[in-house]
Amino acid sequence: MRKTVFAIAMLALAAGLHAQAQNSSHGGIRYRWRDASGLPHYSDSLSSDALKYGYELVNDRGLVIQHVDRQLSPEERAAAQKQAEQQAAQQHAAEERTRGDSQMLAAYPTEAAYKDSQQQSLGNIDQQINTTRVNLRSQEKALADLLTRAGDLERAKQPVPKSLNDGISKQRNIVAGQRNTLERQQNARDAAEQKNAQDLQHYRDVKAAHDKSQG
């Protein structure tokens, strides 16, 4: 669809300029363009090469009265579109950062308030870690009890019931899951602490720039 619209627009432009040149034929207006080697060419009519390389309308005194850029290839148009989209995305991201910084300063007018917010976030993670540790200790105790029962039966030379073996296997999986959860939470806290340090520095930079602009 965009190719069709572009082609129609180019044809309309070419037709208009051609009509302008025809209407001014008594004034000696001609088309001038340069080929791929840079050599100049002139003609009284609009050729495909002129459209390909871009052209100029020149009067009988050799003065350029209008310049028309060359047609872009589909690949060039796609590249130009991609570049335009990237620039728009970068501009949007910059605007979002500026908006976010303004909201941050409005919510936390002082560094102490900002650091308190960060500590609250870490406190929430610490609560999750403590809860997981309590659960892990409980599950480890349940596993130890099952293993003790199985050990007592073996020492008494009695068979360990399948239900007990299944229970031990299931409990081991529960304990392993709790340990993995605790490890993830601890890693998340470490990452949050590192991010907090970076965010605090960003806050300081933004606050200093804002205070300087206000001063």
TIFI-401261 format. One record per atom (N, C-alpha, C, O): x, y, z; residue in one letter. Coordinates in steps of 0.2 Angstrom, whole numbers, plus 5000, padded with zeros to 4 digits. Atoms other than C-alpha are relative to their C-alpha. Last residue first. Example, Ala and Ser with C-alpha at 12.3 -4.5 7.8 and 13.67 -1.06 7.14 Angstrom:
# TIFI-401261
499649944999S506849955036S499650055003S499950115004S500449945000A506249785039A500450065000A500950055003A
# end
This chain:
# TIFI-401261
499649954997G509751405209G500350054996G500650104998G500449954996Q508351315202Q500450055003Q500150105005Q500549975005S509351235188S499650055004S499450105001S499649955004K510751195200K499550044996K499750104995K499849954995D509451105212D500450064996D500350124998D500649964999H508751005197H500250065005H499950125004H500149965006A510550955192A499350045001A499350104998A499549945001A510950905209A499950044994A499950104995A500149954995K509350805212K500550064999K500350125000K500649965002V509550715195V499950065005V499750115003V499949965006D511350665200D499450044997D499550104996D499549944999R510950615217R500150044994R500150104995R500449954997Y509450515211Y500450065002Y500250115001Y500449965005H510550425199H499650055003H499550115000H499649955003Q511750385213Q499750044994Q499850104993Q499949944995L510350315223L500550054997L500450114997L500649955000D509750215208D500150065005D499950115003D500049965006Q511450135206Q499550055000Q499650114998Q499449965000A511650085225A500050054993A500150114993A500149944995N509850025225N500650055000N500550115000N500449955003K510249915210K499850065004K499850125001K499649975005Q511649835219Q499650054996Q499950104995Q499549954997E510549805234E500450034995E500650094996E500449944998A509149735223A500550055004A500450115003A500149965006A510349615215A499750065001A499850124999A499349975002D510949555232D499950044994D500250104993D499849954996R509149535237R500750034999R500750094999R500549955001A508649435222A500250065004A500250125002A499749975006N510149325225N499650064998N499950114996N499349964998Q509549295242Q500350034994Q500650084995Q500249944996Q507749255236Q500650045002Q500750105002Q500349955004R508349135223R499950075003R500050125001R499449975004E509449045236E499850054995E500150104994E499649964995L507949035248L500650034996L500850084996L500349944999T506848965234T500450055004T500450115002T499949965006N508148835229N499650075001N499950124998N499349975001R508248785247R500150044994R500450094994R499949954996Q506348765248Q500750035000Q500850105001Q500449945003G506248665233G500150065004G500250125002G499649985006A507648545239A499650064997A500050114995A499449974997V506648525256V500550034994V500750094995V500349944997I505048485246I500650045003I500650105002I500249955006N505948365235N499850065003N499950125001N499449985002R506748275251R499950054994R500250104993R499749954996Q505048265258Q500650034998Q500850094999Q500449945001K504348175243K500250065004K500350115002K499849985006S505748045244S499650074998S499950124996S499349975000I505548025262I500250034994I500550084994I500149934997G503648005260G500750035001G500750095001G500349955004D503947875247D499950075003D500050125000D499549985005N505147775258N499750064995N500150104993N499549964996L503847785272L500550024995L500850084995L500349944998S502447725261S500550055003S500550115002S499949965006K503547585254K499750075001K499950124999K500650005004P503647515272P500150054994P500550104994P500349935000V505447495279V499450014995V499549994989V500049975007P505747315282P499750075001P499350095005P500750005003Q506247265300Q500050044993Q500350094992Q500050055005K508047225305K499349994998K499149934996K500450064997A507847325321A499949954995A499549904997A499650034994R509247435315R499649955003R499949905006R499550045003E508247455298E500549975006E500749925005E500350065003L506647505307L500649964998L500649904998L500250044994D507547635318D499849934997D499949885000D499350034997G508447705302G499849965006G500149905007G499750055005A506747725293A500649975003A500749915003A500550065000R505947815308R500349944996R500349894998R499950044993T507547925310T499549945000T499749895003T499350045001L507447965291L500149975006L500449915006L500250065004L505548015293L500749964999L500649905000L500450054996D506048125308D499849944996D499849894998D499650034995A507448215299A499649945003A499949895005A499650055003L506348245284L500449965005L500549905004L500550055002A505048335295A500449944997A500349884998A500250044994K506448435303K499649944999K499649885001K499450044999E507048485286E499949965006E500249905007E500050055004Q505348545282Q500649955001Q500549895000Q500650054999S505148645297S500049944996S499949894998S499850034994R506948725295R499449955002R499649895004R499550055001L506448765277L500249965006L500349905006L500350065003N504848845282N500549954999N500349894999N500450044995V505748955294V499749944997V499749895000V499550034996R507049005281R499649965006R499849905007R499850065004T505649045268T500549965005T500549895005T500550045001T504849165280T500249934997T500049884999T500150034993N506449245284N499549955000N499549905004N499550054998I506849265266I499949975007I500049915007I500150065004Q505149345262Q500549945002Q500449885002Q500650034997Q505349465277Q499949934996Q499749884999Q499850034994D507049515270D499549965004D499649905006D499650065002I506349545253I500249965006I500249905006I500550055003N505049665261N500349944998N500149884999N500350034994G506449745271G499549954998G499449905001G499550064998L507449775255L499749975006L499749915007L500050055005S505949875248S500449945002S500249885001S500650035000Q505749975264Q500049944995Q499749894997Q499950044994Q507650015264Q499349965001Q499349905003Q499650065002Q507450085246Q500049955006Q500049895005Q500450045004S505950195252S500449944998S500149884997S500550044996D506950255267D499649964995D499549904997D499650064997K508450295255K499549965004K499649905005K499950055006Y507250405244Y500449945003Y500249895002Y500650035001A506650505260A500149944994A499749894995A500250044994A508350535266A499449964998A499349905000A499650075001E508950595249E499849955005E499749895004E499450004997T507550735250T500349934999T500049884998T499749935000P506050785239P500750005003P501150045002P499550014995Y505550595236Y500450075000Y501050074997Y500150054995A503950585227A500550005006A500349995012A500649984997A504150745217A499849965006A499649985011A499849954995L505950705214L499450035003L499450055009L499650024995M505450535207M500250065005M500150055011M500450034995Q504050605197Q500449985006Q500149985012Q500449954997S505250725188S499549975006S499450005011S499649964996D506450585185D499650065004D499750075010D499850044994G505150475178G500450045005G500350035011G500650004996R504550615166R500149965006R499949985012R500149934997T506350645160T499450005005T499450035010T499550004995R506650455158R499950075004R499950085010R500350044995E504950445148E500550005006E500350015012E500549974997E505550585137E499749975006E499550005011E499849944996A507150505134A499550045003A499650065009A499650034994A506350335130A500350065004A500250065010A500550024995H505150425118H500349985006H500150005012H500349944998Q506650515109Q499449985005Q499450025010Q499549974995Q507550345108Q499750075003Q499850085009Q500050044993A505950265101A500550035005A500450035011A500649984996A505750405088A500049965007A499749995012A499949944997Q507550385083Q499450025004Q499450055009Q499550004994Q507350205081Q500150065003Q500150075009Q500350034994E505750225071E500549995006E500350005011E500549954997A506550355059A499749975006A499650005011A499649954996Q508050235057Q499550055003Q499750075009Q499750034994K506950095052K500350055004K500350055011K500650014995Q505950195040Q500249975007Q500050005012Q500249944997A507550255032A499450005005A499450035010A499549984996A508150075030A499950075003A500050085009A500050044994A506550025023A500550025005A500350025011A500649984996R506550165011R499949965006R499749995011R499849934997E508350125006E499450035004E499550055009E499650014994E507849945003E500250065004E500250065010E500450034994P506349984993P500549995006P500250005011P500150075002S507550104982S499549975006S499550005011S499650054996L507450284985L499849934998L499249924996L500450054997Q506950404971Q500449955004Q501049935002Q500150075004R508150544968R499549965004R499449975010R499650064998D507950714976D499849944996D499349934993D500450064998V507050854966V500549955002V500949934998V499650074999H507951024965H499549955002H499149965007H500350054996Q507051184958Q500449945000Q500749924995Q500649984997I507551344950I499649955004I499249975008I500450054998V509351304946V499450035004V499450075008V500249994993L510151444936L499549945002L499149934999L499650044996G511051404920G499850005007G500249965011G499449964998R510451564911R500449955005R500949975008R499549995005D509251464901D500650045002D501150044998D500349965005N508351394916N500550024995N501149994995N499549945002V508851244925V499750044995V499450024990V500249965005L507651114934L500450064999L500550105004L500149934999E508650994944E499650034994E499850014988E499849965005Y508750804945Y499850085002Y499650095008Y500249944997G508750654956G500250054994G500750044991G499449964997Y509750504951Y499850065003Y500250095007Y499650044996K508350384947K500550035004K500650025010K500450024995L507050514941L500549955005L500449965011L500149944996A508350594930A499649985006A499850005011A499449994996D508750414924D500050065004D500350065010D500050044994S506950384920S500750015003S500750005010S499850075001S506950534909S500049965006S499949985011S499850034994L506050704911L500149924998L499649894997L500550044997S506050794895S500249965006S500849955006S500749965000D507050934887D499549975003D498950005005D500550025005S508750844892S499450055001S499350095006S500549955001Y510350884901Y499549974995Y499749934991Y500450015006H511650764908H499450055000H499250085005H500749965001P513050794920P499749984994P500049974989P500049965006L514350664924L499450034999L498850005000L499949934999G514550604942G499950054994G500050114994G499349985001S514950424938S500150085002S500650105002S499650034995A513250364944A500750025000A501050025006A500150075000D512350494933D500449975006D500750015010D499350045001R512150674936R499949935001R499549915005R499850054995W510550774932W500749974999W501049984994W499250014999R509950924923R500049955005R499749955011R499950044994Y508150954916Y500849985000Y501149974995Y499850075002R507851104905R500149965006R500149985012R499950044994I507051274906I500149934997I499849904993I499450045000G507351374890G500149965006G500749945007G499549974996G506051514894G500649965000G501149985003G499849955003H504951464879H500650045004H501050085001H499550035005S504851294887S500350064996S500850064994S499549955001S504051374902S500549984995S501150014995S500349945000N502351284901N500650064999N500450114997N500349995007Q503251124896Q499750075000Q499850114994Q499550005005A504451134911A499750024993A500050064990A499649934999Q503051174923Q500550014995Q500650064992Q500449955003A502051024915A500350075001A500250124997A499950005007H503550914918H499550054997H499750094992H499449975002L503650974936L500150004992L500350054989L500049934998G501850934939G500650044997G500550094994G500449975005A501950764930A499950085001A499950124996A499749995006A503450724940A499650034995A499850074991A499549955000L502650764956L500350014993L500550074991L500449935000A501050674952A500550055000A500550104997A500249985006L502150524947L499650064999L499750104994L499449985004M503150534963M499750014993M500050064989M499749934998A501550544973A500650024996A500650074993A500549955002I500750394964I500350075001I500250114997I499949995007A502350294967A499550054997A499750084992A499449965002F502350334985F500150014993F500350064990F500149934999V500550284987V500650044998V500650104996V500449975005T500850124978T499950075002T499950114997T499749995006K502350084989K499650034994K499850074990K499649944999R501450125005R500450014993R500550074991R500449945000M500050005000M500450065000M500350114996M
# end
